[in-house]
Amino acid sequence: MNNDYVRLVITSGEPAGIGPQISIQAAQQFIKDHEDVNIHLLGDQQLFKPYLSEEIAPTLSIEHIPLYDSNRLGYLNVKNAPYVIHLLDKAYDGCQSHRYDAMVTAPIQKSVINDFGLDFTGHTEYLADKAAVSKVVMMLCGEIDFPGAPTNCMMRVALASTHIALKEVASFLDTDDLIEIIKIIHQSCQQYFGLHQPRISVAGLNPHAGEGGYLGREEIDIISPAIRQAQAIGMDVSGPFPGDTLFRYKNIEQIDVFLAMYHDQGLIPLKMATFGRGVNITLGLPIIRTSVDHGTALDIAANGNADFASMYQALQLAYQMVKNGSSGA
């Protein structure tokens, strides 16, 4: 890093949701807990005012970016969709120009952006397009918090496919893509998590991991060849394993990253284990980007009492990734 401070930028997300509230509250708490952080919060300043309980610290700055139209908590306004995209563009460009060390994103409402007429699948895909990279990996992680679970144990789940229909997953999977995904996971874990030889465990697609081809051949024809090729170049990769037995507490202690074949296969166990304190990371970008593990929560946005724990953890992980990346861990 060029200075003694870690410089984080937050996009406050969908203005009708809980994003503005959790962004300012998590930022204020994070600044209190970390003396070596500067946080730059992007959004309409009127959205943050109800949650400012004290004077803003000098290491927290709010850049006023006005809404495009009126806003009411809990009610989507399609005219504000370009505002949400503008926040993302401004944060990404700031990271690319090295004004910020990492970006942290509050939740957005994909449907309203598409209703406006913009083709938008999600943060992960949008940022990949902006970066002009052919492959990125969505990974969520969090310290497990469950009665009887191991303490201080981090669970990480990466996805081979993200926001696509379940019926399309089998045709989407490709051996070369899986090899690239495994390489990105391996390299990112070395760079940002200090894992010299990350242990990666791969799930099958079908019940019982295909049961030798009886329940599907994707494991035989696509997944296993990718695992073998990754092993051949020195990576610690195993599988494919049945999805219903892979995500056990015993395995969480022994595996650094689980690679799931589709969205819910990996994120249901992750979110159950981390209880809303998980963090979403986009691996493979030229910048560091983390996010919350939940949505806009329109139904509770007007209450003003949403839990900002996941946003705080997203800031914490971005902070640690910057530290690890700059030290060459």
JOFEN-V146999 format. One record per run of one state. SS is the DSSP state (2 for helix, 1 for strand, 0 for the rest). FROM is the first residue (numbers start at 0). TO is the last residue. If there is no record, write none. Layout:
((SS FROM TO) (SS FROM TO))
This chain:
((0 0 4) (1 5 10) (0 11 17) (2 18 32) (0 33 35) (1 36 42) (0 43 43) (2 44 50) (0 51 58) (1 59 63) (0 64 70) (1 71 71) (0 72 73) (1 74 74) (0 75 76) (2 77 95) (0 96 100) (1 101 104) (0 105 108) (2 109 115) (0 116 121) (2 122 130) (0 131 135) (1 136 142) (0 143 152) (1 153 158) (0 159 164) (2 165 171) (0 172 173) (2 174 192) (0 193 197) (1 198 202) (0 203 205) (2 206 209) (0 210 216) (2 217 231) (0 232 234) (1 235 240) (0 241 241) (2 242 245) (0 246 247) (2 248 253) (0 254 255) (1 256 259) (0 260 261) (2 262 273) (0 274 277) (1 278 282) (0 283 287) (1 288 291) (0 292 299) (2 300 302) (0 303 307) (2 308 326) (0 327 328))
